[in-house]
Amino acid sequence: MKNTILAGTFLTAALLFTACDDVFEPLPENFLPIESAGENSSYADNLLGNAYSSVPESGGYSFDDPATDDAVSNDRDNSWRKIATGSWSSNFNPTSCWDGSRCAIQYCNLFLSIVENVVWAADEEVNKLFHDREIGEAYGLRAIHMYFLLRAHAGKDSEGNLLGIPIVTEPEGEGSNFNLPRNTFRECYDAMLADIAMAMKYLPTEYGSEYFNELRSRYPGVTDGSLERVFGTKFKGRVSGRVLKAFQAKASLLAASPAYAASGVTWEEALEDNGKVLDIIGGINGLDPTGNRWYDDPAIEKYESGQCPPEVIWRSNLANNHALEEDNYPPTLYGKGRINPTQNLVDAFPMANGYPISAGESGYDPANPYADRDPRLGMYILYNGEKMASTQIITAADGTTDDALNKMSNSTRTGYYMRKHLNEAVICNPNNIKDMKHYSARLRYTEFFLNYAEAANEANGPMWKGSRGYSAYDIIKQIRLRAGVGLENGDAYLESIKNDQTKMREMIRNERRLELCFEGFRFYDVRRWNADMNVSAKGVRINGGVGQVFDVEPRSYGSHMIYGPIPNSEVLKFNNLRQNAGW
């Protein structure tokens, strides 16, 4: 990390926010010494604004699927395509958040060093509330960035030590020692938990009047007017208690997984952390019946100030544009068709009766491969002959339009286009463009149901209900029911495996693959599971109505790549910084 970034004594007030812009309003361009933050709370607040804007994927999904067996890209310059085919190195690492998140931690540390001198409001009561909330946000953001740094850069060195990053809790300046060794993964994990615990002393579960009771007990005698001014609905989108519970749950699942098991974090701990997230919505009864297509919510046009549908815990800003559709619509809809789902992913969707297509009881017909399938297949993936935005899309190799397999540079390479996330009311025709609002779900409850199911199954088996009264089996049953799977036969396949921990593990991982596809999970899931990263991406070539599966693109990963690298430039500068083995 560049010392000039860390040691600056002047604060730029014109911060460029890519997140929370319905909460933060950048100030006019100006340069003031950091000491002025005490008299101008906006400058202090914008220190946190920089930490918000540096949250990885804060501006949208990474669409790293072409680095996995779930998709390829037709863009030769796609970074994920490059690393999947052998270009991943400590010098070329699109997964890196080393600079961004470590700088964000510096901003949090700088904020915490000056916060006691900041005057937030003339009213003493309001001043106290702002002071406390912003401290909570600072600790919370520092924890969030630690999670992303561990996910991207933690790993084992050549001696087998599971390491994280150098822990820094004070502002760094020109006289600081930057040549620090990496702390252990467990030390970093514990530091993150400590930051979350500190943040939770100051933050509400969520912003809005329905959560004021918990604040009244914390601040006896406080007025509703003061609470509304500091913790009102307009602050949704900032870090809250439920956001931090969610990140703790994500971190414990990561730490308990096979690749990080040396951390000593247990599946039982991951189970408890994810259960606490689900407690907020009443456990399994809180599963949103439309949560598997939250992105298709017509109410999105009315969302304000970080407001979310029931499925979503935390989201990015609303963007009124057609960029997502322009990148991913098929060519006949004036799109570039960038993300091409694989046959591998298509085959992972079961039949509507719940059986995998490989099972004899499934009724799968290779001559009619999309008939009677899991409804999520058609929701998330566009296949040959289906309509998008009222236009029939022919992806067959013998198709006559530019949507056909390998017809042109923007055509599909697999016989499929991505459908998930796209708003089909958008028009990309340059002569008649129609924009619509979009956002990405940074955190949504379905992830935590699946996390809980995974942890419960690993800790105690499929049917163990525990103190919360629901099991891994119960969760998977409800998720599949919501999807429309196994409705007519009582999900006979799930019933047949419900006492088999190994088969339930396979199903949980598969349901995770389907429910969370194109949301930035599989690249990290496969690696934390120590699963095979080198499954070739496949497609289907349809001629005369007959499909033939073919290899589209190999995968080329070394076994050490379950862990990402430390940037080579950092290792060269600082001899106390150990690289992960193999890089």
GUVEXGU-160631 format. One record per residue (C-alpha): x negated, y negated, z negated; residue in one letter. Coordinates in steps of 0.05 Angstrom, whole numbers, plus 5000, padded with zeros to 4 digits. Example, Ala and Ser with C-alpha at 12.3 -4.5 7.8 and 13.67 -1.06 7.14 Angstrom:
REM GUVEXGU-160631
<u 4754	v 5090	w 4844	type A>
<u 4727	v 5021	w 4857	type S>
//
This chain:
REM GUVEXGU-160631
<u 5000	v 5000	w 5000	type M>
<u 4972	v 4933	w 5019	type K>
<u 4947	v 4891	w 4961	type N>
<u 4972	v 4828	w 4994	type T>
<u 5043	v 4853	w 4987	type I>
<u 5034	v 4872	w 4914	type L>
<u 4994	v 4812	w 4891	type A>
<u 5033	v 4754	w 4920	type G>
<u 5047	v 4698	w 4872	type T>
<u 5099	v 4665	w 4915	type F>
<u 5169	v 4690	w 4927	type L>
<u 5202	v 4683	w 4994	type T>
<u 5275	v 4665	w 4985	type A>
<u 5293	v 4682	w 5056	type A>
<u 5297	v 4757	w 5045	type L>
<u 5324	v 4798	w 5103	type L>
<u 5376	v 4844	w 5073	type F>
<u 5396	v 4907	w 5110	type T>
<u 5440	v 4929	w 5052	type A>
<u 5490	v 4898	w 5005	type C>
<u 5500	v 4837	w 5049	type D>
<u 5571	v 4833	w 5024	type D>
<u 5540	v 4824	w 4955	type V>
<u 5477	v 4784	w 4970	type F>
<u 5474	v 4720	w 5010	type E>
<u 5403	v 4702	w 5032	type P>
<u 5382	v 4633	w 5012	type L>
<u 5354	v 4582	w 5061	type P>
<u 5282	v 4593	w 5080	type E>
<u 5236	v 4567	w 5026	type N>
<u 5174	v 4585	w 4987	type F>
<u 5171	v 4575	w 4912	type L>
<u 5124	v 4600	w 4857	type P>
<u 5150	v 4660	w 4819	type I>
<u 5154	v 4618	w 4756	type E>
<u 5212	v 4579	w 4787	type S>
<u 5256	v 4641	w 4782	type A>
<u 5270	v 4624	w 4709	type G>
<u 5306	v 4561	w 4731	type E>
<u 5335	v 4589	w 4795	type N>
<u 5369	v 4656	w 4782	type S>
<u 5380	v 4667	w 4857	type S>
<u 5306	v 4676	w 4866	type Y>
<u 5303	v 4728	w 4811	type A>
<u 5364	v 4763	w 4839	type D>
<u 5332	v 4766	w 4907	type N>
<u 5274	v 4805	w 4879	type L>
<u 5325	v 4860	w 4868	type L>
<u 5353	v 4845	w 4937	type G>
<u 5287	v 4866	w 4967	type N>
<u 5290	v 4931	w 4927	type A>
<u 5361	v 4943	w 4953	type Y>
<u 5342	v 4930	w 5025	type S>
<u 5284	v 4980	w 5020	type S>
<u 5327	v 5039	w 4999	type V>
<u 5313	v 5092	w 5053	type P>
<u 5369	v 5099	w 5104	type E>
<u 5404	v 5038	w 5074	type S>
<u 5421	v 5013	w 5143	type G>
<u 5450	v 5079	w 5169	type G>
<u 5437	v 5153	w 5178	type Y>
<u 5367	v 5176	w 5197	type S>
<u 5395	v 5226	w 5247	type F>
<u 5335	v 5270	w 5233	type D>
<u 5374	v 5331	w 5259	type D>
<u 5327	v 5339	w 5320	type P>
<u 5274	v 5359	w 5270	type A>
<u 5316	v 5420	w 5252	type T>
<u 5352	v 5478	w 5285	type D>
<u 5417	v 5437	w 5285	type D>
<u 5402	v 5390	w 5343	type A>
<u 5354	v 5365	w 5395	type V>
<u 5348	v 5295	w 5425	type S>
<u 5346	v 5276	w 5498	type N>
<u 5302	v 5217	w 5480	type D>
<u 5229	v 5236	w 5493	type R>
<u 5207	v 5181	w 5445	type D>
<u 5250	v 5206	w 5387	type N>
<u 5204	v 5213	w 5326	type S>
<u 5241	v 5273	w 5298	type W>
<u 5235	v 5309	w 5365	type R>
<u 5161	v 5296	w 5363	type K>
<u 5149	v 5323	w 5293	type I>
<u 5191	v 5385	w 5307	type A>
<u 5147	v 5402	w 5367	type T>
<u 5079	v 5395	w 5333	type G>
<u 5064	v 5321	w 5324	type S>
<u 5076	v 5314	w 5249	type W>
<u 5014	v 5291	w 5213	type S>
<u 4992	v 5246	w 5156	type S>
<u 4981	v 5192	w 5208	type N>
<u 5048	v 5201	w 5243	type F>
<u 5103	v 5212	w 5192	type N>
<u 5173	v 5185	w 5205	type P>
<u 5195	v 5215	w 5138	type T>
<u 5149	v 5168	w 5099	type S>
<u 5176	v 5118	w 5049	type C>
<u 5109	v 5107	w 5015	type W>
<u 5101	v 5033	w 5032	type D>
<u 5174	v 5013	w 5028	type G>
<u 5193	v 5047	w 4964	type S>
<u 5128	v 5032	w 4927	type R>
<u 5136	v 4959	w 4946	type C>
<u 5208	v 4962	w 4921	type A>
<u 5183	v 4989	w 4854	type I>
<u 5135	v 4930	w 4852	type Q>
<u 5193	v 4882	w 4861	type Y>
<u 5230	v 4917	w 4805	type C>
<u 5170	v 4912	w 4760	type N>
<u 5160	v 4839	w 4777	type L>
<u 5233	v 4826	w 4762	type F>
<u 5229	v 4860	w 4694	type L>
<u 5168	v 4819	w 4677	type S>
<u 5205	v 4752	w 4686	type I>
<u 5277	v 4770	w 4670	type V>
<u 5275	v 4744	w 4598	type E>
<u 5259	v 4675	w 4624	type N>
<u 5317	v 4672	w 4674	type V>
<u 5378	v 4630	w 4660	type V>
<u 5436	v 4663	w 4695	type W>
<u 5494	v 4618	w 4671	type A>
<u 5506	v 4559	w 4625	type A>
<u 5559	v 4600	w 4587	type D>
<u 5521	v 4641	w 4535	type E>
<u 5568	v 4701	w 4540	type E>
<u 5564	v 4703	w 4616	type V>
<u 5489	v 4692	w 4613	type N>
<u 5481	v 4754	w 4568	type K>
<u 5524	v 4797	w 4614	type L>
<u 5485	v 4777	w 4677	type F>
<u 5419	v 4788	w 4640	type H>
<u 5439	v 4858	w 4620	type D>
<u 5470	v 4879	w 4686	type R>
<u 5410	v 4857	w 4726	type E>
<u 5362	v 4893	w 4679	type I>
<u 5404	v 4956	w 4690	type G>
<u 5400	v 4947	w 4765	type E>
<u 5325	v 4939	w 4762	type A>
<u 5314	v 5003	w 4723	type Y>
<u 5365	v 5039	w 4767	type G>
<u 5332	v 5017	w 4832	type L>
<u 5264	v 5038	w 4807	type R>
<u 5293	v 5107	w 4793	type A>
<u 5326	v 5112	w 4861	type I>
<u 5261	v 5095	w 4897	type H>
<u 5225	v 5147	w 4854	type M>
<u 5274	v 5200	w 4879	type Y>
<u 5261	v 5183	w 4952	type F>
<u 5186	v 5182	w 4941	type L>
<u 5188	v 5251	w 4909	type L>
<u 5232	v 5278	w 4965	type R>
<u 5184	v 5252	w 5018	type A>
<u 5115	v 5258	w 4987	type H>
<u 5114	v 5306	w 4928	type A>
<u 5077	v 5370	w 4939	type G>
<u 5021	v 5417	w 4918	type K>
<u 4948	v 5398	w 4925	type D>
<u 4893	v 5446	w 4945	type S>
<u 4890	v 5472	w 4873	type E>
<u 4964	v 5487	w 4871	type G>
<u 4983	v 5429	w 4826	type N>
<u 5053	v 5402	w 4839	type L>
<u 5043	v 5327	w 4844	type L>
<u 5086	v 5266	w 4853	type G>
<u 5062	v 5194	w 4861	type I>
<u 5022	v 5146	w 4817	type P>
<u 5071	v 5119	w 4765	type I>
<u 5068	v 5044	w 4761	type V>
<u 5112	v 5006	w 4712	type T>
<u 5078	v 4938	w 4709	type E>
<u 5071	v 4886	w 4765	type P>
<u 5006	v 4895	w 4804	type E>
<u 4963	v 4836	w 4822	type G>
<u 4894	v 4819	w 4849	type E>
<u 4860	v 4847	w 4787	type G>
<u 4899	v 4912	w 4785	type S>
<u 4868	v 4980	w 4794	type N>
<u 4899	v 5009	w 4857	type F>
<u 4856	v 5072	w 4857	type N>
<u 4904	v 5112	w 4814	type L>
<u 4912	v 5188	w 4814	type P>
<u 4980	v 5219	w 4827	type R>
<u 5020	v 5238	w 4767	type N>
<u 5050	v 5307	w 4764	type T>
<u 5118	v 5319	w 4795	type F>
<u 5147	v 5331	w 4726	type R>
<u 5118	v 5266	w 4698	type E>
<u 5150	v 5228	w 4757	type C>
<u 5215	v 5265	w 4747	type Y>
<u 5216	v 5248	w 4673	type D>
<u 5199	v 5175	w 4687	type A>
<u 5258	v 5173	w 4735	type M>
<u 5305	v 5202	w 4682	type L>
<u 5279	v 5152	w 4631	type A>
<u 5294	v 5095	w 4679	type D>
<u 5364	v 5121	w 4691	type I>
<u 5376	v 5128	w 4617	type A>
<u 5354	v 5056	w 4607	type M>
<u 5397	v 5031	w 4664	type A>
<u 5458	v 5067	w 4638	type M>
<u 5454	v 5026	w 4574	type K>
<u 5471	v 4965	w 4615	type Y>
<u 5513	v 4986	w 4674	type L>
<u 5587	v 5006	w 4678	type P>
<u 5608	v 5071	w 4710	type T>
<u 5633	v 5027	w 4768	type E>
<u 5651	v 4955	w 4780	type Y>
<u 5723	v 4932	w 4773	type G>
<u 5774	v 4920	w 4718	type S>
<u 5791	v 4994	w 4710	type E>
<u 5722	v 5003	w 4678	type Y>
<u 5724	v 4943	w 4632	type F>
<u 5744	v 4983	w 4570	type N>
<u 5676	v 5016	w 4566	type E>
<u 5644	v 4947	w 4570	type L>
<u 5690	v 4919	w 4515	type R>
<u 5663	v 4970	w 4466	type S>
<u 5592	v 4949	w 4486	type R>
<u 5607	v 4875	w 4480	type Y>
<u 5657	v 4863	w 4424	type P>
<u 5699	v 4801	w 4435	type G>
<u 5679	v 4791	w 4507	type V>
<u 5733	v 4758	w 4550	type T>
<u 5763	v 4789	w 4612	type D>
<u 5744	v 4727	w 4650	type G>
<u 5670	v 4738	w 4634	type S>
<u 5675	v 4811	w 4651	type L>
<u 5707	v 4796	w 4718	type E>
<u 5654	v 4744	w 4734	type R>
<u 5597	v 4794	w 4722	type V>
<u 5626	v 4864	w 4731	type F>
<u 5685	v 4851	w 4778	type G>
<u 5704	v 4886	w 4841	type T>
<u 5664	v 4839	w 4884	type K>
<u 5600	v 4872	w 4858	type F>
<u 5618	v 4941	w 4885	type K>
<u 5560	v 4961	w 4928	type G>
<u 5509	v 4946	w 4874	type R>
<u 5478	v 5002	w 4833	type V>
<u 5528	v 5029	w 4782	type S>
<u 5530	v 5084	w 4730	type G>
<u 5562	v 5135	w 4777	type R>
<u 5509	v 5119	w 4831	type V>
<u 5454	v 5134	w 4781	type L>
<u 5488	v 5198	w 4756	type K>
<u 5490	v 5219	w 4829	type A>
<u 5416	v 5207	w 4840	type F>
<u 5398	v 5244	w 4777	type Q>
<u 5440	v 5302	w 4803	type A>
<u 5405	v 5300	w 4871	type K>
<u 5337	v 5299	w 4837	type A>
<u 5351	v 5357	w 4791	type S>
<u 5376	v 5400	w 4849	type L>
<u 5312	v 5383	w 4887	type L>
<u 5269	v 5399	w 4827	type A>
<u 5303	v 5465	w 4812	type A>
<u 5296	v 5489	w 4884	type S>
<u 5245	v 5543	w 4903	type P>
<u 5195	v 5494	w 4933	type A>
<u 5193	v 5453	w 4868	type Y>
<u 5206	v 5507	w 4817	type A>
<u 5138	v 5495	w 4785	type A>
<u 5168	v 5430	w 4758	type S>
<u 5203	v 5471	w 4704	type G>
<u 5270	v 5439	w 4719	type V>
<u 5323	v 5494	w 4715	type T>
<u 5385	v 5510	w 4754	type W>
<u 5424	v 5501	w 4689	type E>
<u 5399	v 5429	w 4685	type E>
<u 5419	v 5417	w 4758	type A>
<u 5487	v 5448	w 4743	type L>
<u 5498	v 5401	w 4685	type E>
<u 5476	v 5339	w 4722	type D>
<u 5520	v 5353	w 4782	type N>
<u 5578	v 5371	w 4736	type G>
<u 5573	v 5302	w 4705	type K>
<u 5583	v 5270	w 4773	type V>
<u 5644	v 5313	w 4786	type L>
<u 5672	v 5297	w 4716	type D>
<u 5683	v 5226	w 4740	type I>
<u 5738	v 5250	w 4787	type I>
<u 5766	v 5305	w 4744	type G>
<u 5724	v 5363	w 4770	type G>
<u 5749	v 5409	w 4824	type I>
<u 5818	v 5375	w 4824	type N>
<u 5784	v 5312	w 4849	type G>
<u 5764	v 5342	w 4916	type L>
<u 5789	v 5292	w 4967	type D>
<u 5836	v 5328	w 5017	type P>
<u 5811	v 5284	w 5073	type T>
<u 5739	v 5280	w 5048	type G>
<u 5710	v 5320	w 5106	type N>
<u 5729	v 5265	w 5155	type R>
<u 5720	v 5203	w 5111	type W>
<u 5688	v 5166	w 5170	type Y>
<u 5754	v 5170	w 5209	type D>
<u 5792	v 5128	w 5158	type D>
<u 5833	v 5072	w 5190	type P>
<u 5830	v 5033	w 5125	type A>
<u 5756	v 5019	w 5139	type I>
<u 5776	v 4954	w 5174	type E>
<u 5802	v 4928	w 5107	type K>
<u 5743	v 4947	w 5062	type Y>
<u 5710	v 4890	w 5024	type E>
<u 5651	v 4882	w 4978	type S>
<u 5627	v 4954	w 4976	type G>
<u 5697	v 4985	w 4968	type Q>
<u 5700	v 5058	w 4987	type C>
<u 5751	v 5113	w 4999	type P>
<u 5759	v 5166	w 4945	type P>
<u 5707	v 5212	w 4978	type E>
<u 5651	v 5160	w 4979	type V>
<u 5610	v 5140	w 4918	type I>
<u 5563	v 5090	w 4952	type W>
<u 5560	v 5065	w 5023	type R>
<u 5520	v 5021	w 5069	type S>
<u 5546	v 4954	w 5093	type N>
<u 5602	v 4950	w 5143	type L>
<u 5577	v 4936	w 5214	type A>
<u 5624	v 4914	w 5268	type N>
<u 5591	v 4940	w 5331	type N>
<u 5588	v 4997	w 5382	type H>
<u 5515	v 5017	w 5371	type A>
<u 5530	v 5086	w 5344	type L>
<u 5577	v 5103	w 5402	type E>
<u 5529	v 5074	w 5453	type E>
<u 5474	v 5119	w 5427	type D>
<u 5517	v 5182	w 5423	type N>
<u 5576	v 5179	w 5471	type Y>
<u 5568	v 5222	w 5533	type P>
<u 5545	v 5185	w 5596	type P>
<u 5614	v 5180	w 5627	type T>
<u 5634	v 5139	w 5566	type L>
<u 5574	v 5094	w 5577	type Y>
<u 5533	v 5129	w 5523	type G>
<u 5463	v 5156	w 5518	type K>
<u 5483	v 5223	w 5487	type G>
<u 5422	v 5222	w 5442	type R>
<u 5439	v 5276	w 5390	type I>
<u 5454	v 5344	w 5422	type N>
<u 5479	v 5396	w 5372	type P>
<u 5450	v 5465	w 5382	type T>
<u 5482	v 5532	w 5395	type Q>
<u 5451	v 5552	w 5328	type N>
<u 5496	v 5502	w 5293	type L>
<u 5557	v 5519	w 5335	type V>
<u 5548	v 5593	w 5317	type D>
<u 5545	v 5575	w 5243	type A>
<u 5619	v 5554	w 5244	type F>
<u 5661	v 5614	w 5226	type P>
<u 5727	v 5635	w 5257	type M>
<u 5790	v 5603	w 5230	type A>
<u 5803	v 5668	w 5192	type N>
<u 5738	v 5655	w 5153	type G>
<u 5695	v 5711	w 5181	type Y>
<u 5627	v 5695	w 5212	type P>
<u 5629	v 5704	w 5288	type I>
<u 5581	v 5762	w 5280	type S>
<u 5630	v 5802	w 5237	type A>
<u 5671	v 5856	w 5269	type G>
<u 5734	v 5830	w 5235	type E>
<u 5726	v 5760	w 5262	type S>
<u 5761	v 5769	w 5329	type G>
<u 5708	v 5726	w 5363	type Y>
<u 5712	v 5729	w 5439	type D>
<u 5646	v 5711	w 5475	type P>
<u 5686	v 5697	w 5537	type A>
<u 5728	v 5646	w 5499	type N>
<u 5678	v 5623	w 5446	type P>
<u 5714	v 5562	w 5420	type Y>
<u 5782	v 5593	w 5409	type A>
<u 5808	v 5603	w 5339	type D>
<u 5747	v 5573	w 5307	type R>
<u 5737	v 5534	w 5242	type D>
<u 5772	v 5467	w 5256	type P>
<u 5709	v 5430	w 5234	type R>
<u 5674	v 5453	w 5298	type L>
<u 5720	v 5410	w 5341	type G>
<u 5717	v 5353	w 5290	type M>
<u 5641	v 5348	w 5289	type Y>
<u 5618	v 5374	w 5357	type I>
<u 5641	v 5360	w 5428	type L>
<u 5639	v 5422	w 5471	type Y>
<u 5654	v 5437	w 5544	type N>
<u 5724	v 5417	w 5567	type G>
<u 5744	v 5378	w 5505	type E>
<u 5768	v 5306	w 5507	type K>
<u 5734	v 5246	w 5476	type M>
<u 5767	v 5178	w 5478	type A>
<u 5820	v 5208	w 5525	type S>
<u 5767	v 5230	w 5575	type T>
<u 5753	v 5303	w 5589	type Q>
<u 5679	v 5319	w 5580	type I>
<u 5648	v 5374	w 5622	type I>
<u 5581	v 5396	w 5595	type T>
<u 5574	v 5459	w 5638	type A>
<u 5512	v 5466	w 5680	type A>
<u 5555	v 5466	w 5743	type D>
<u 5593	v 5404	w 5721	type G>
<u 5597	v 5348	w 5771	type T>
<u 5592	v 5288	w 5724	type T>
<u 5532	v 5260	w 5687	type D>
<u 5557	v 5294	w 5624	type D>
<u 5534	v 5361	w 5652	type A>
<u 5476	v 5400	w 5623	type L>
<u 5410	v 5366	w 5641	type N>
<u 5443	v 5326	w 5696	type K>
<u 5403	v 5263	w 5679	type M>
<u 5360	v 5235	w 5624	type S>
<u 5420	v 5216	w 5581	type N>
<u 5456	v 5283	w 5591	type S>
<u 5460	v 5338	w 5539	type T>
<u 5403	v 5387	w 5535	type R>
<u 5443	v 5439	w 5497	type T>
<u 5513	v 5437	w 5527	type G>
<u 5540	v 5397	w 5467	type Y>
<u 5547	v 5325	w 5444	type Y>
<u 5555	v 5299	w 5372	type M>
<u 5626	v 5278	w 5354	type R>
<u 5620	v 5266	w 5279	type K>
<u 5616	v 5193	w 5256	type H>
<u 5640	v 5166	w 5323	type L>
<u 5701	v 5121	w 5327	type N>
<u 5736	v 5138	w 5392	type E>
<u 5771	v 5071	w 5393	type A>
<u 5704	v 5040	w 5410	type V>
<u 5694	v 5022	w 5484	type I>
<u 5622	v 5018	w 5510	type C>
<u 5639	v 4998	w 5581	type N>
<u 5597	v 4934	w 5589	type P>
<u 5654	v 4902	w 5625	type N>
<u 5703	v 4915	w 5569	type N>
<u 5666	v 4926	w 5503	type I>
<u 5708	v 4939	w 5441	type K>
<u 5672	v 4941	w 5374	type D>
<u 5697	v 4974	w 5310	type M>
<u 5672	v 4975	w 5238	type K>
<u 5626	v 5029	w 5215	type H>
<u 5588	v 5048	w 5152	type Y>
<u 5546	v 5107	w 5129	type S>
<u 5562	v 5144	w 5064	type A>
<u 5498	v 5142	w 5023	type R>
<u 5531	v 5186	w 4970	type L>
<u 5596	v 5225	w 4975	type R>
<u 5629	v 5274	w 4928	type Y>
<u 5628	v 5334	w 4975	type T>
<u 5552	v 5336	w 4969	type E>
<u 5558	v 5343	w 4893	type F>
<u 5611	v 5397	w 4897	type F>
<u 5562	v 5436	w 4941	type L>
<u 5504	v 5419	w 4894	type N>
<u 5545	v 5445	w 4836	type Y>
<u 5563	v 5509	w 4873	type A>
<u 5490	v 5522	w 4891	type E>
<u 5465	v 5510	w 4820	type A>
<u 5522	v 5551	w 4789	type A>
<u 5510	v 5610	w 4834	type N>
<u 5435	v 5609	w 4823	type E>
<u 5441	v 5602	w 4748	type A>
<u 5499	v 5648	w 4732	type N>
<u 5527	v 5680	w 4795	type G>
<u 5588	v 5665	w 4839	type P>
<u 5645	v 5675	w 4790	type M>
<u 5617	v 5643	w 4727	type W>
<u 5664	v 5586	w 4707	type K>
<u 5627	v 5555	w 4649	type G>
<u 5654	v 5500	w 4604	type S>
<u 5683	v 5461	w 4662	type R>
<u 5729	v 5517	w 4682	type G>
<u 5709	v 5525	w 4755	type Y>
<u 5657	v 5568	w 4791	type S>
<u 5615	v 5567	w 4854	type A>
<u 5668	v 5611	w 4885	type Y>
<u 5724	v 5563	w 4865	type D>
<u 5689	v 5505	w 4898	type I>
<u 5674	v 5541	w 4963	type I>
<u 5746	v 5567	w 4965	type K>
<u 5773	v 5496	w 4960	type Q>
<u 5724	v 5467	w 5010	type I>
<u 5743	v 5520	w 5061	type R>
<u 5817	v 5511	w 5047	type L>
<u 5809	v 5437	w 5060	type R>
<u 5776	v 5453	w 5126	type A>
<u 5833	v 5499	w 5147	type G>
<u 5792	v 5563	w 5141	type V>
<u 5823	v 5629	w 5118	type G>
<u 5893	v 5600	w 5109	type L>
<u 5931	v 5660	w 5137	type E>
<u 5891	v 5717	w 5106	type N>
<u 5872	v 5688	w 5038	type G>
<u 5801	v 5678	w 5063	type D>
<u 5788	v 5753	w 5063	type A>
<u 5714	v 5746	w 5079	type Y>
<u 5702	v 5700	w 5019	type L>
<u 5740	v 5749	w 4975	type E>
<u 5697	v 5806	w 5000	type S>
<u 5632	v 5772	w 4978	type I>
<u 5654	v 5735	w 4916	type K>
<u 5616	v 5780	w 4868	type N>
<u 5552	v 5783	w 4910	type D>
<u 5503	v 5728	w 4890	type Q>
<u 5460	v 5737	w 4952	type T>
<u 5517	v 5733	w 5001	type K>
<u 5548	v 5675	w 4963	type M>
<u 5481	v 5639	w 4968	type R>
<u 5484	v 5648	w 5043	type E>
<u 5554	v 5622	w 5046	type M>
<u 5540	v 5561	w 5002	type I>
<u 5480	v 5543	w 5045	type R>
<u 5522	v 5552	w 5108	type N>
<u 5579	v 5510	w 5082	type E>
<u 5529	v 5457	w 5064	type R>
<u 5502	v 5460	w 5135	type R>
<u 5571	v 5450	w 5164	type L>
<u 5600	v 5398	w 5116	type E>
<u 5538	v 5354	w 5114	type L>
<u 5515	v 5361	w 5186	type C>
<u 5487	v 5298	w 5218	type F>
<u 5481	v 5265	w 5149	type E>
<u 5406	v 5275	w 5137	type G>
<u 5407	v 5338	w 5094	type F>
<u 5384	v 5399	w 5133	type R>
<u 5313	v 5376	w 5145	type F>
<u 5302	v 5372	w 5070	type Y>
<u 5347	v 5431	w 5051	type D>
<u 5310	v 5482	w 5093	type V>
<u 5244	v 5459	w 5064	type R>
<u 5266	v 5459	w 4991	type R>
<u 5294	v 5529	w 5000	type W>
<u 5228	v 5553	w 5031	type N>
<u 5270	v 5577	w 5090	type A>
<u 5245	v 5587	w 5161	type D>
<u 5231	v 5520	w 5193	type M>
<u 5211	v 5550	w 5260	type N>
<u 5278	v 5574	w 5287	type V>
<u 5281	v 5553	w 5360	type S>
<u 5336	v 5506	w 5381	type A>
<u 5384	v 5540	w 5429	type K>
<u 5436	v 5516	w 5478	type G>
<u 5488	v 5544	w 5525	type V>
<u 5485	v 5543	w 5601	type R>
<u 5556	v 5550	w 5630	type I>
<u 5564	v 5568	w 5703	type N>
<u 5629	v 5590	w 5733	type G>
<u 5660	v 5590	w 5664	type G>
<u 5609	v 5640	w 5637	type V>
<u 5561	v 5617	w 5583	type G>
<u 5490	v 5641	w 5573	type Q>
<u 5451	v 5622	w 5511	type V>
<u 5380	v 5598	w 5524	type F>
<u 5321	v 5569	w 5486	type D>
<u 5319	v 5494	w 5491	type V>
<u 5261	v 5474	w 5446	type E>
<u 5214	v 5512	w 5399	type P>
<u 5197	v 5488	w 5330	type R>
<u 5125	v 5481	w 5309	type S>
<u 5115	v 5474	w 5234	type Y>
<u 5060	v 5498	w 5189	type G>
<u 5077	v 5533	w 5124	type S>
<u 5049	v 5473	w 5084	type H>
<u 5102	v 5427	w 5115	type M>
<u 5154	v 5444	w 5063	type I>
<u 5120	v 5383	w 5031	type Y>
<u 5109	v 5318	w 5067	type G>
<u 5041	v 5283	w 5068	type P>
<u 5012	v 5224	w 5032	type I>
<u 4994	v 5171	w 5085	type P>
<u 4924	v 5186	w 5110	type N>
<u 4906	v 5112	w 5106	type S>
<u 4920	v 5113	w 5031	type E>
<u 4879	v 5175	w 5019	type V>
<u 4820	v 5143	w 5056	type L>
<u 4825	v 5079	w 5015	type K>
<u 4833	v 5111	w 4946	type F>
<u 4790	v 5171	w 4928	type N>
<u 4832	v 5187	w 4866	type N>
<u 4893	v 5200	w 4910	type L>
<u 4897	v 5274	w 4926	type R>
<u 4930	v 5295	w 4991	type Q>
<u 4980	v 5352	w 4993	type N>
<u 4948	v 5417	w 5016	type A>
<u 4945	v 5429	w 5091	type G>
<u 4950	v 5356	w 5112	type W>
//
